Amino acid sequence: MKTIVKTIITLYIPAIHCSSCIWLLEHIHLLQPGILRSRIDFLKRQVSITFENNKVNLKQVVQLLSSIGYEPLISLQDVVKTMTPERRRELSSQKIAVAGFCFGNVMLLSFPEYFGLGDFEHEFKDFFGWL
């Protein structure tokens, strides 16, 4: 029994701009028999294509899209993002806030040690010492 391996790929296509583009891209399976189906997200300008690996490969799918005028934009822009100085400052502020919160709680647990409480509070001193 032969297994069919399906692949689903989502590509960003900036050339999508009208209903004719949507119709053509959703009927791309008529141009290439290995493509099973395609779905368009018009607002994001993305196409999700499902194809069989044994009939067509990813390179052929991209070449077909390019040949009909819908060249996908493939970049690592979304994967590798540089951190802006504002975001870096915001992250540093959050780190300082968390460190201050933790430091404050540790100081509260250390109060019996600092105050040198009497015998009655000695049990609390041992309890907070273990905490």
A tleap script that builds the chain and sets N, CA, C and O, in Angstrom:
source leaprc.protein.ff14SB
mol = sequence {
  NMET LYS THR ILE VAL LYS THR ILE ILE THR
  LEU TYR ILE PRO ALA ILE HIE CYS SER SER
  CYS ILE TRP LEU LEU GLU HIE ILE HIE LEU
  LEU GLN PRO GLY ILE LEU ARG SER ARG ILE
  ASP PHE LEU LYS ARG GLN VAL SER ILE THR
  PHE GLU ASN ASN LYS VAL ASN LEU LYS GLN
  VAL VAL GLN LEU LEU SER SER ILE GLY TYR
  GLU PRO LEU ILE SER LEU GLN ASP VAL VAL
  LYS THR MET THR PRO GLU ARG ARG ARG GLU
  LEU SER SER GLN LYS ILE ALA VAL ALA GLY
  PHE CYS PHE GLY ASN VAL MET LEU LEU SER
  PHE PRO GLU TYR PHE GLY LEU GLY ASP PHE
  GLU HIE GLU PHE LYS ASP PHE PHE GLY TRP
  CLEU
}
set mol.1.N position { 0.838 -1.172 0.000 }
set mol.1.CA position { 0.000 0.000 0.000 }
set mol.1.C position { 0.889 1.244 0.000 }
set mol.1.O position { 1.811 1.357 0.808 }
set mol.2.N position { 0.614 2.148 -0.885 }
set mol.2.CA position { 1.409 3.352 -1.044 }
set mol.2.C position { 0.844 4.466 -0.158 }
set mol.2.O position { -0.348 4.771 -0.205 }
set mol.3.N position { 1.715 5.061 0.643 }
set mol.3.CA position { 1.267 6.148 1.506 }
set mol.3.C position { 1.424 7.482 0.785 }
set mol.3.O position { 2.402 7.718 0.074 }
set mol.4.N position { 0.459 8.323 0.984 }
set mol.4.CA position { 0.481 9.649 0.387 }
set mol.4.C position { 0.894 10.639 1.466 }
set mol.4.O position { 0.248 10.745 2.509 }
set mol.5.N position { 1.978 11.362 1.201 }
set mol.5.CA position { 2.460 12.365 2.139 }
set mol.5.C position { 2.005 13.727 1.646 }
set mol.5.O position { 2.358 14.164 0.551 }
set mol.6.N position { 1.214 14.384 2.481 }
set mol.6.CA position { 0.701 15.701 2.128 }
set mol.6.C position { 1.486 16.762 2.885 }
set mol.6.O position { 1.892 16.559 4.029 }
set mol.7.N position { 1.687 17.879 2.235 }
set mol.7.CA position { 2.361 19.011 2.848 }
set mol.7.C position { 1.465 20.228 2.722 }
set mol.7.O position { 0.846 20.453 1.682 }
set mol.8.N position { 1.402 21.007 3.785 }
set mol.8.CA position { 0.653 22.266 3.771 }
set mol.8.C position { 1.654 23.383 3.991 }
set mol.8.O position { 2.384 23.392 4.982 }
set mol.9.N position { 1.682 24.319 3.067 }
set mol.9.CA position { 2.596 25.448 3.155 }
set mol.9.C position { 1.800 26.745 3.057 }
set mol.9.O position { 0.861 26.841 2.267 }
set mol.10.N position { 2.166 27.724 3.843 }
set mol.10.CA position { 1.525 29.041 3.787 }
set mol.10.C position { 2.563 30.040 3.302 }
set mol.10.O position { 3.637 30.174 3.887 }
set mol.11.N position { 2.229 30.730 2.235 }
set mol.11.CA position { 3.144 31.688 1.621 }
set mol.11.C position { 2.514 33.076 1.595 }
set mol.11.O position { 1.304 33.224 1.421 }
set mol.12.N position { 3.350 34.077 1.769 }
set mol.12.CA position { 2.910 35.466 1.682 }
set mol.12.C position { 3.077 35.914 0.234 }
set mol.12.O position { 4.173 35.855 -0.324 }
set mol.13.N position { 1.974 36.364 -0.367 }
set mol.13.CA position { 1.988 36.795 -1.764 }
set mol.13.C position { 1.473 38.238 -1.812 }
set mol.13.O position { 0.267 38.471 -1.734 }
set mol.14.N position { 2.390 39.203 -1.941 }
set mol.14.CA position { 1.965 40.605 -1.917 }
set mol.14.C position { 1.177 41.034 -3.152 }
set mol.14.O position { 0.553 42.095 -3.130 }
set mol.15.N position { 1.182 40.247 -4.228 }
set mol.15.CA position { 0.506 40.628 -5.464 }
set mol.15.C position { -1.005 40.385 -5.436 }
set mol.15.O position { -1.696 40.771 -6.379 }
set mol.16.N position { -1.532 39.762 -4.392 }
set mol.16.CA position { -2.975 39.518 -4.299 }
set mol.16.C position { -3.679 40.847 -4.064 }
set mol.16.O position { -3.409 41.535 -3.080 }
set mol.17.N position { -4.599 41.210 -4.989 }
set mol.17.CA position { -5.276 42.494 -4.828 }
set mol.17.C position { -6.738 42.519 -5.281 }
set mol.17.O position { -7.418 43.527 -5.092 }
set mol.18.N position { -7.233 41.426 -5.876 }
set mol.18.CA position { -8.617 41.471 -6.348 }
set mol.18.C position { -9.242 40.074 -6.299 }
set mol.18.O position { -8.598 39.091 -5.933 }
set mol.19.N position { -10.520 40.027 -6.680 }
set mol.19.CA position { -11.232 38.742 -6.656 }
set mol.19.C position { -10.725 37.788 -7.731 }
set mol.19.O position { -10.799 36.571 -7.557 }
set mol.20.N position { -10.216 38.315 -8.826 }
set mol.20.CA position { -9.649 37.449 -9.868 }
set mol.20.C position { -8.401 36.738 -9.359 }
set mol.20.O position { -8.162 35.575 -9.683 }
set mol.21.N position { -7.622 37.436 -8.571 }
set mol.21.CA position { -6.435 36.821 -7.973 }
set mol.21.C position { -6.847 35.660 -7.064 }
set mol.21.O position { -6.245 34.587 -7.088 }
set mol.22.N position { -7.869 35.898 -6.278 }
set mol.22.CA position { -8.354 34.856 -5.366 }
set mol.22.C position { -8.854 33.655 -6.151 }
set mol.22.O position { -8.542 32.514 -5.810 }
set mol.23.N position { -9.629 33.906 -7.204 }
set mol.23.CA position { -10.169 32.804 -8.002 }
set mol.23.C position { -9.042 31.994 -8.630 }
set mol.23.O position { -9.059 30.764 -8.589 }
set mol.24.N position { -8.062 32.683 -9.211 }
set mol.24.CA position { -6.961 31.980 -9.873 }
set mol.24.C position { -6.150 31.159 -8.879 }
set mol.24.O position { -5.809 30.009 -9.154 }
set mol.25.N position { -5.844 31.737 -7.740 }
set mol.25.CA position { -5.032 31.017 -6.752 }
set mol.25.C position { -5.799 29.869 -6.095 }
set mol.25.O position { -5.193 28.871 -5.705 }
set mol.26.N position { -7.116 29.995 -5.968 }
set mol.26.CA position { -7.884 28.889 -5.399 }
set mol.26.C position { -8.129 27.766 -6.400 }
set mol.26.O position { -8.518 26.665 -6.012 }
set mol.27.N position { -7.907 28.032 -7.675 }
set mol.27.CA position { -8.040 26.998 -8.702 }
set mol.27.C position { -6.694 26.601 -9.298 }
set mol.27.O position { -6.624 26.109 -10.425 }
set mol.28.N position { -5.643 26.815 -8.544 }
set mol.28.CA position { -4.294 26.480 -9.019 }
set mol.28.C position { -4.109 24.968 -9.161 }
set mol.28.O position { -3.221 24.511 -9.881 }
set mol.29.N position { -4.947 24.200 -8.475 }
set mol.29.CA position { -4.863 22.744 -8.588 }
set mol.29.C position { -5.167 22.268 -10.014 }
set mol.29.O position { -4.797 21.151 -10.374 }
set mol.30.N position { -5.826 23.086 -10.822 }
set mol.30.CA position { -6.092 22.724 -12.216 }
set mol.30.C position { -4.835 22.859 -13.074 }
set mol.30.O position { -4.729 22.222 -14.123 }
set mol.31.N position { -3.896 23.674 -12.639 }
set mol.31.CA position { -2.657 23.864 -13.389 }
set mol.31.C position { -1.597 22.829 -13.034 }
set mol.31.O position { -0.758 22.496 -13.871 }
set mol.32.N position { -1.623 22.321 -11.820 }
set mol.32.CA position { -0.634 21.345 -11.354 }
set mol.32.C position { -1.364 20.205 -10.669 }
set mol.32.O position { -1.987 20.415 -9.628 }
set mol.33.N position { -1.301 18.994 -11.232 }
set mol.33.CA position { -2.067 17.875 -10.672 }
set mol.33.C position { -1.670 17.467 -9.249 }
set mol.33.O position { -2.487 16.867 -8.551 }
set mol.34.N position { -0.466 17.765 -8.798 }
set mol.34.CA position { -0.032 17.373 -7.458 }
set mol.34.C position { -0.596 18.254 -6.358 }
set mol.34.O position { -0.545 17.894 -5.182 }
set mol.35.N position { -1.132 19.400 -6.732 }
set mol.35.CA position { -1.709 20.303 -5.733 }
set mol.35.C position { -3.139 19.865 -5.453 }
set mol.35.O position { -3.943 19.724 -6.373 }
set mol.36.N position { -3.450 19.652 -4.186 }
set mol.36.CA position { -4.770 19.173 -3.802 }
set mol.36.C position { -5.768 20.313 -3.601 }
set mol.36.O position { -6.897 20.244 -4.086 }
set mol.37.N position { -5.354 21.357 -2.889 }
set mol.37.CA position { -6.250 22.491 -2.669 }
set mol.37.C position { -5.441 23.701 -2.228 }
set mol.37.O position { -4.281 23.588 -1.830 }
set mol.38.N position { -6.078 24.849 -2.309 }
set mol.38.CA position { -5.446 26.078 -1.834 }
set mol.38.C position { -6.515 26.991 -1.247 }
set mol.38.O position { -7.654 27.024 -1.713 }
set mol.39.N position { -6.127 27.717 -0.233 }
set mol.39.CA position { -7.019 28.644 0.449 }
set mol.39.C position { -6.328 30.000 0.539 }
set mol.39.O position { -5.123 30.082 0.773 }
set mol.40.N position { -7.103 31.053 0.352 }
set mol.40.CA position { -6.565 32.403 0.351 }
set mol.40.C position { -7.055 33.156 1.587 }
set mol.40.O position { -8.229 33.082 1.951 }
set mol.41.N position { -6.137 33.878 2.221 }
set mol.41.CA position { -6.491 34.848 3.253 }
set mol.41.C position { -6.196 36.212 2.644 }
set mol.41.O position { -5.052 36.666 2.621 }
set mol.42.N position { -7.258 36.860 2.148 }
set mol.42.CA position { -7.099 38.089 1.392 }
set mol.42.C position { -6.522 39.217 2.245 }
set mol.42.O position { -5.676 39.973 1.767 }
set mol.43.N position { -6.960 39.345 3.488 }
set mol.43.CA position { -6.479 40.431 4.330 }
set mol.43.C position { -4.995 40.302 4.664 }
set mol.43.O position { -4.277 41.301 4.720 }
set mol.44.N position { -4.544 39.084 4.883 }
set mol.44.CA position { -3.128 38.851 5.184 }
set mol.44.C position { -2.293 38.646 3.918 }
set mol.44.O position { -1.063 38.629 3.968 }
set mol.45.N position { -2.982 38.490 2.785 }
set mol.45.CA position { -2.336 38.209 1.494 }
set mol.45.C position { -1.487 36.945 1.575 }
set mol.45.O position { -0.321 36.922 1.181 }
set mol.46.N position { -2.105 35.914 2.090 }
set mol.46.CA position { -1.433 34.625 2.224 }
set mol.46.C position { -2.224 33.556 1.503 }
set mol.46.O position { -3.450 33.619 1.423 }
set mol.47.N position { -1.514 32.577 0.981 }
set mol.47.CA position { -2.146 31.415 0.362 }
set mol.47.C position { -1.621 30.172 1.069 }
set mol.47.O position { -0.415 30.022 1.264 }
set mol.48.N position { -2.533 29.284 1.453 }
set mol.48.CA position { -2.169 27.998 2.047 }
set mol.48.C position { -2.415 26.929 1.001 }
set mol.48.O position { -3.540 26.750 0.533 }
set mol.49.N position { -1.372 26.230 0.642 }
set mol.49.CA position { -1.448 25.227 -0.425 }
set mol.49.C position { -1.162 23.855 0.159 }
set mol.49.O position { -0.177 23.662 0.871 }
set mol.50.N position { -2.038 22.902 -0.152 }
set mol.50.CA position { -1.846 21.507 0.237 }
set mol.50.C position { -1.468 20.727 -1.017 }
set mol.50.O position { -2.181 20.765 -2.020 }
set mol.51.N position { -0.334 20.016 -0.954 }
set mol.51.CA position { 0.104 19.262 -2.125 }
set mol.51.C position { 0.689 17.922 -1.712 }
set mol.51.O position { 1.060 17.713 -0.557 }
set mol.52.N position { 0.762 17.014 -2.688 }
set mol.52.CA position { 1.316 15.682 -2.459 }
set mol.52.C position { 2.801 15.709 -2.786 }
set mol.52.O position { 3.202 16.167 -3.856 }
set mol.53.N position { 3.610 15.217 -1.863 }
set mol.53.CA position { 5.059 15.255 -2.039 }
set mol.53.C position { 5.562 14.350 -3.158 }
set mol.53.O position { 6.585 14.644 -3.776 }
set mol.54.N position { 4.863 13.265 -3.422 }
set mol.54.CA position { 5.345 12.342 -4.455 }
set mol.54.C position { 5.037 12.829 -5.871 }
set mol.54.O position { 5.611 12.305 -6.825 }
set mol.55.N position { 4.158 13.806 -6.039 }
set mol.55.CA position { 3.813 14.328 -7.360 }
set mol.55.C position { 4.442 15.685 -7.650 }
set mol.55.O position { 4.780 15.987 -8.795 }
set mol.56.N position { 4.593 16.481 -6.640 }
set mol.56.CA position { 5.135 17.836 -6.823 }
set mol.56.C position { 5.901 18.218 -5.553 }
set mol.56.O position { 5.545 17.804 -4.450 }
set mol.57.N position { 6.957 19.014 -5.730 }
set mol.57.CA position { 7.708 19.462 -4.553 }
set mol.57.C position { 7.518 20.960 -4.352 }
set mol.57.O position { 6.901 21.636 -5.175 }
set mol.58.N position { 8.045 21.461 -3.267 }
set mol.58.CA position { 7.862 22.856 -2.902 }
set mol.58.C position { 8.444 23.797 -3.954 }
set mol.58.O position { 7.861 24.840 -4.251 }
set mol.59.N position { 9.564 23.436 -4.501 }
set mol.59.CA position { 10.198 24.272 -5.530 }
set mol.59.C position { 9.285 24.421 -6.740 }
set mol.59.O position { 9.153 25.516 -7.286 }
set mol.60.N position { 8.661 23.341 -7.158 }
set mol.60.CA position { 7.758 23.397 -8.307 }
set mol.60.C position { 6.529 24.261 -8.000 }
set mol.60.O position { 6.047 24.982 -8.874 }
set mol.61.N position { 6.027 24.193 -6.776 }
set mol.61.CA position { 4.875 25.011 -6.388 }
set mol.61.C position { 5.242 26.490 -6.457 }
set mol.61.O position { 4.486 27.296 -7.001 }
set mol.62.N position { 6.398 26.845 -5.908 }
set mol.62.CA position { 6.837 28.243 -5.929 }
set mol.62.C position { 7.099 28.700 -7.363 }
set mol.62.O position { 6.773 29.834 -7.717 }
set mol.63.N position { 7.679 27.839 -8.187 }
set mol.63.CA position { 7.923 28.199 -9.585 }
set mol.63.C position { 6.609 28.391 -10.338 }
set mol.63.O position { 6.506 29.286 -11.178 }
set mol.64.N position { 5.617 27.577 -10.054 }
set mol.64.CA position { 4.305 27.735 -10.686 }
set mol.64.C position { 3.674 29.066 -10.288 }
set mol.64.O position { 3.147 29.785 -11.138 }
set mol.65.N position { 3.726 29.393 -9.009 }
set mol.65.CA position { 3.183 30.669 -8.553 }
set mol.65.C position { 3.905 31.840 -9.221 }
set mol.65.O position { 3.271 32.814 -9.629 }
set mol.66.N position { 5.215 31.745 -9.331 }
set mol.66.CA position { 5.986 32.811 -9.978 }
set mol.66.C position { 5.653 32.925 -11.454 }
set mol.66.O position { 5.597 34.028 -11.995 }
set mol.67.N position { 5.434 31.796 -12.106 }
set mol.67.CA position { 5.162 31.823 -13.550 }
set mol.67.C position { 3.803 32.438 -13.889 }
set mol.67.O position { 3.618 32.953 -14.992 }
set mol.68.N position { 2.856 32.389 -12.954 }
set mol.68.CA position { 1.549 33.005 -13.224 }
set mol.68.C position { 1.449 34.417 -12.636 }
set mol.68.O position { 0.377 35.023 -12.643 }
set mol.69.N position { 2.575 34.936 -12.125 }
set mol.69.CA position { 2.612 36.316 -11.672 }
set mol.69.C position { 2.366 36.537 -10.196 }
set mol.69.O position { 2.148 37.673 -9.775 }
set mol.70.N position { 2.395 35.489 -9.404 }
set mol.70.CA position { 2.167 35.605 -7.966 }
set mol.70.C position { 3.386 35.064 -7.215 }
set mol.70.O position { 3.310 34.048 -6.524 }
set mol.71.N position { 4.493 35.759 -7.365 }
set mol.71.CA position { 5.728 35.322 -6.725 }
set mol.71.C position { 5.629 35.529 -5.220 }
set mol.71.O position { 5.359 36.639 -4.760 }
set mol.72.N position { 5.847 34.461 -4.450 }
set mol.72.CA position { 5.759 34.604 -2.989 }
set mol.72.C position { 6.973 35.345 -2.442 }
set mol.72.O position { 8.083 35.216 -2.957 }
set mol.73.N position { 6.741 36.110 -1.406 }
set mol.73.CA position { 7.820 36.820 -0.724 }
set mol.73.C position { 8.296 35.936 0.410 }
set mol.73.O position { 7.580 35.713 1.386 }
set mol.74.N position { 9.509 35.437 0.272 }
set mol.74.CA position { 10.074 34.538 1.269 }
set mol.74.C position { 11.231 35.272 1.933 }
set mol.74.O position { 12.242 35.564 1.294 }
set mol.75.N position { 11.074 35.567 3.220 }
set mol.75.CA position { 12.127 36.258 3.956 }
set mol.75.C position { 12.117 35.787 5.398 }
set mol.75.O position { 11.164 35.159 5.859 }
set mol.76.N position { 13.181 36.097 6.091 }
set mol.76.CA position { 13.283 35.745 7.508 }
set mol.76.C position { 12.940 36.931 8.390 }
set mol.76.O position { 13.310 36.960 9.564 }
set mol.77.N position { 12.237 37.908 7.836 }
set mol.77.CA position { 11.908 39.115 8.572 }
set mol.77.C position { 11.093 38.811 9.818 }
set mol.77.O position { 11.325 39.418 10.863 }
set mol.78.N position { 10.147 37.888 9.735 }
set mol.78.CA position { 9.317 37.568 10.889 }
set mol.78.C position { 10.047 36.697 11.896 }
set mol.78.O position { 9.718 36.703 13.083 }
set mol.79.N position { 11.034 35.950 11.427 }
set mol.79.CA position { 11.747 35.039 12.317 }
set mol.79.C position { 12.816 35.782 13.114 }
set mol.79.O position { 12.931 35.611 14.328 }
set mol.80.N position { 13.592 36.606 12.419 }
set mol.80.CA position { 14.673 37.333 13.066 }
set mol.80.C position { 14.267 38.794 13.156 }
set mol.80.O position { 14.297 39.518 12.160 }
set mol.81.N position { 13.891 39.219 14.336 }
set mol.81.CA position { 13.490 40.601 14.549 }
set mol.81.C position { 14.493 41.260 15.476 }
set mol.81.O position { 14.929 40.679 16.470 }
set mol.82.N position { 14.844 42.470 15.130 }
set mol.82.CA position { 15.729 43.217 16.015 }
set mol.82.C position { 14.882 43.896 17.080 }
set mol.82.O position { 13.777 44.366 16.810 }
set mol.83.N position { 15.411 43.938 18.273 }
set mol.83.CA position { 14.677 44.530 19.376 }
set mol.83.C position { 14.899 46.039 19.354 }
set mol.83.O position { 16.035 46.512 19.317 }
set mol.84.N position { 13.825 46.769 19.375 }
set mol.84.CA position { 13.913 48.224 19.360 }
set mol.84.C position { 14.386 48.725 20.719 }
set mol.84.O position { 14.199 48.048 21.730 }
set mol.85.N position { 14.998 49.905 20.750 }
set mol.85.CA position { 15.454 50.440 22.049 }
set mol.85.C position { 14.315 50.637 23.045 }
set mol.85.O position { 14.504 50.451 24.247 }
set mol.86.N position { 13.126 51.014 22.549 }
set mol.86.CA position { 11.988 51.191 23.455 }
set mol.86.C position { 11.610 49.863 24.106 }
set mol.86.O position { 11.350 49.801 25.307 }
set mol.87.N position { 11.583 48.810 23.303 }
set mol.87.CA position { 11.230 47.481 23.825 }
set mol.87.C position { 12.297 47.003 24.807 }
set mol.87.O position { 11.978 46.399 25.831 }
set mol.88.N position { 13.563 47.276 24.493 }
set mol.88.CA position { 14.646 46.873 25.376 }
set mol.88.C position { 14.533 47.592 26.723 }
set mol.88.O position { 14.746 46.982 27.771 }
set mol.89.N position { 14.194 48.900 26.698 }
set mol.89.CA position { 14.009 49.669 27.922 }
set mol.89.C position { 12.839 49.131 28.725 }
set mol.89.O position { 12.911 49.017 29.949 }
set mol.90.N position { 11.753 48.798 28.021 }
set mol.90.CA position { 10.563 48.262 28.692 }
set mol.90.C position { 10.872 46.917 29.353 }
set mol.90.O position { 10.424 46.647 30.468 }
set mol.91.N position { 11.633 46.086 28.661 }
set mol.91.CA position { 11.999 44.786 29.219 }
set mol.91.C position { 12.900 44.943 30.436 }
set mol.91.O position { 12.759 44.205 31.411 }
set mol.92.N position { 13.829 45.902 30.389 }
set mol.92.CA position { 14.697 46.159 31.547 }
set mol.92.C position { 13.878 46.636 32.740 }
set mol.92.O position { 14.140 46.236 33.874 }
set mol.93.N position { 12.887 47.492 32.487 }
set mol.93.CA position { 12.033 47.977 33.572 }
set mol.93.C position { 11.258 46.831 34.203 }
set mol.93.O position { 11.103 46.784 35.423 }
set mol.94.N position { 10.776 45.922 33.393 }
set mol.94.CA position { 10.035 44.778 33.919 }
set mol.94.C position { 10.944 43.880 34.753 }
set mol.94.O position { 10.525 43.365 35.789 }
set mol.95.N position { 12.164 43.695 34.313 }
set mol.95.CA position { 13.107 42.869 35.075 }
set mol.95.C position { 13.413 43.497 36.431 }
set mol.95.O position { 13.479 42.801 37.445 }
set mol.96.N position { 13.600 44.812 36.442 }
set mol.96.CA position { 13.872 45.511 37.700 }
set mol.96.C position { 12.665 45.407 38.634 }
set mol.96.O position { 12.834 45.222 39.839 }
set mol.97.N position { 11.463 45.524 38.098 }
set mol.97.CA position { 10.253 45.428 38.914 }
set mol.97.C position { 10.131 44.042 39.545 }
set mol.97.O position { 9.806 43.934 40.727 }
set mol.98.N position { 10.382 42.994 38.786 }
set mol.98.CA position { 10.297 41.629 39.323 }
set mol.98.C position { 11.364 41.414 40.387 }
set mol.98.O position { 11.094 40.816 41.428 }
set mol.99.N position { 12.584 41.903 40.128 }
set mol.99.CA position { 13.661 41.755 41.112 }
set mol.99.C position { 13.317 42.493 42.403 }
set mol.99.O position { 13.569 41.981 43.494 }
set mol.100.N position { 12.744 43.695 42.290 }
set mol.100.CA position { 12.349 44.451 43.472 }
set mol.100.C position { 11.257 43.755 44.261 }
set mol.100.O position { 11.299 43.733 45.491 }
set mol.101.N position { 10.295 43.194 43.580 }
set mol.101.CA position { 9.213 42.466 44.238 }
set mol.101.C position { 9.767 41.272 45.014 }
set mol.101.O position { 9.401 41.054 46.170 }
set mol.102.N position { 10.642 40.506 44.381 }
set mol.102.CA position { 11.224 39.337 45.062 }
set mol.102.C position { 12.085 39.761 46.243 }
set mol.102.O position { 12.032 39.144 47.307 }
set mol.103.N position { 12.883 40.824 46.058 }
set mol.103.CA position { 13.743 41.311 47.143 }
set mol.103.C position { 12.897 41.764 48.328 }
set mol.103.O position { 13.236 41.489 49.479 }
set mol.104.N position { 11.792 42.461 48.043 }
set mol.104.CA position { 10.917 42.923 49.116 }
set mol.104.C position { 10.335 41.781 49.921 }
set mol.104.O position { 10.261 41.863 51.147 }
set mol.105.N position { 9.922 40.723 49.254 }
set mol.105.CA position { 9.349 39.573 49.965 }
set mol.105.C position { 10.400 38.867 50.817 }
set mol.105.O position { 10.104 38.422 51.926 }
set mol.106.N position { 11.613 38.763 50.310 }
set mol.106.CA position { 12.679 38.137 51.090 }
set mol.106.C position { 12.985 38.982 52.317 }
set mol.106.O position { 13.235 38.440 53.394 }
set mol.107.N position { 12.969 40.295 52.169 }
set mol.107.CA position { 13.221 41.179 53.316 }
set mol.107.C position { 12.122 41.020 54.379 }
set mol.107.O position { 12.419 41.028 55.574 }
set mol.108.N position { 10.869 40.878 53.958 }
set mol.108.CA position { 9.783 40.695 54.924 }
set mol.108.C position { 9.959 39.402 55.720 }
set mol.108.O position { 9.684 39.360 56.919 }
set mol.109.N position { 10.416 38.355 55.048 }
set mol.109.CA position { 10.626 37.086 55.748 }
set mol.109.C position { 11.830 37.150 56.681 }
set mol.109.O position { 11.937 36.329 57.592 }
set mol.110.N position { 12.729 38.093 56.480 }
set mol.110.CA position { 13.932 38.209 57.308 }
set mol.110.C position { 13.742 39.132 58.504 }
set mol.110.O position { 14.673 39.261 59.299 }
set mol.111.N position { 12.593 39.781 58.681 }
set mol.111.CA position { 12.375 40.711 59.784 }
set mol.111.C position { 12.646 40.111 61.165 }
set mol.111.O position { 13.303 40.764 61.976 }
set mol.112.N position { 12.173 38.900 61.472 }
set mol.112.CA position { 12.458 38.363 62.813 }
set mol.112.C position { 13.952 38.276 63.099 }
set mol.112.O position { 14.374 38.439 64.244 }
set mol.113.N position { 14.739 38.027 62.094 }
set mol.113.CA position { 16.189 37.940 62.249 }
set mol.113.C position { 16.764 39.319 62.570 }
set mol.113.O position { 17.674 39.427 63.392 }
set mol.114.N position { 16.262 40.349 61.951 }
set mol.114.CA position { 16.769 41.703 62.150 }
set mol.114.C position { 16.372 42.286 63.504 }
set mol.114.O position { 17.162 42.991 64.133 }
set mol.115.N position { 15.169 41.999 63.946 }
set mol.115.CA position { 14.658 42.639 65.142 }
set mol.115.C position { 15.116 41.978 66.438 }
set mol.115.O position { 15.029 42.599 67.497 }
set mol.116.N position { 15.593 40.758 66.390 }
set mol.116.CA position { 16.017 40.065 67.608 }
set mol.116.C position { 14.876 39.931 68.586 }
set mol.116.O position { 14.958 40.439 69.704 }
set mol.117.N position { 13.818 39.260 68.192 }
set mol.117.CA position { 12.600 39.151 68.989 }
set mol.117.C position { 12.833 38.311 70.239 }
set mol.117.O position { 13.822 37.584 70.331 }
set mol.118.N position { 11.910 38.413 71.208 }
set mol.118.CA position { 12.012 37.709 72.485 }
set mol.118.C position { 11.770 36.217 72.336 }
set mol.118.O position { 11.671 35.690 71.229 }
set mol.119.N position { 11.676 35.539 73.502 }
set mol.119.CA position { 11.518 34.088 73.521 }
set mol.119.C position { 10.194 33.635 72.933 }
set mol.119.O position { 10.120 32.588 72.291 }
set mol.120.N position { 9.152 34.421 73.151 }
set mol.120.CA position { 7.836 34.045 72.645 }
set mol.120.C position { 7.829 33.995 71.110 }
set mol.120.O position { 7.189 33.133 70.508 }
set mol.121.N position { 8.540 34.919 70.504 }
set mol.121.CA position { 8.572 34.982 69.049 }
set mol.121.C position { 9.697 34.135 68.455 }
set mol.121.O position { 9.904 34.148 67.241 }
set mol.122.N position { 10.425 33.401 69.296 }
set mol.122.CA position { 11.537 32.593 68.811 }
set mol.122.C position { 11.069 31.511 67.829 }
set mol.122.O position { 11.768 31.163 66.877 }
set mol.123.N position { 9.853 30.989 68.094 }
set mol.123.CA position { 9.306 29.982 67.174 }
set mol.123.C position { 9.092 30.580 65.785 }
set mol.123.O position { 9.351 29.937 64.768 }
set mol.124.N position { 8.616 31.820 65.765 }
set mol.124.CA position { 8.415 32.470 64.473 }
set mol.124.C position { 9.742 32.733 63.771 }
set mol.124.O position { 9.836 32.682 62.544 }
set mol.125.N position { 10.777 33.019 64.586 }
set mol.125.CA position { 12.092 33.265 64.013 }
set mol.125.C position { 12.599 32.020 63.294 }
set mol.125.O position { 13.125 32.113 62.185 }
set mol.126.N position { 12.441 30.847 63.926 }
set mol.126.CA position { 12.876 29.591 63.307 }
set mol.126.C position { 12.034 29.303 62.043 }
set mol.126.O position { 12.554 28.877 61.012 }
set mol.127.N position { 10.718 29.552 62.163 }
set mol.127.CA position { 9.825 29.294 61.012 }
set mol.127.C position { 10.218 30.162 59.816 }
set mol.127.O position { 10.348 29.664 58.697 }
set mol.128.N position { 10.407 31.460 60.058 }
set mol.128.CA position { 10.777 32.346 58.959 }
set mol.128.C position { 12.203 32.076 58.477 }
set mol.128.O position { 12.523 32.299 57.310 }
set mol.129.N position { 13.043 31.601 59.374 }
set mol.129.CA position { 14.394 31.215 58.968 }
set mol.129.C position { 14.374 30.086 57.951 }
set mol.129.O position { 15.113 30.104 56.966 }
set mol.130.N position { 13.509 29.093 58.208 }
set mol.130.CA position { 13.385 27.991 57.248 }
set mol.130.C position { 12.751 28.450 55.933 }
set mol.130.O position { 13.122 27.973 54.860 }
set mol.131.N position { 11.798 29.377 56.021 }
set mol.131.CA position { 11.207 29.906 54.785 }
set mol.131.C position { 12.255 30.632 53.963 }
set mol.131.O position { 11.948 31.147 52.887 }
savepdb mol mol.pdb
quit
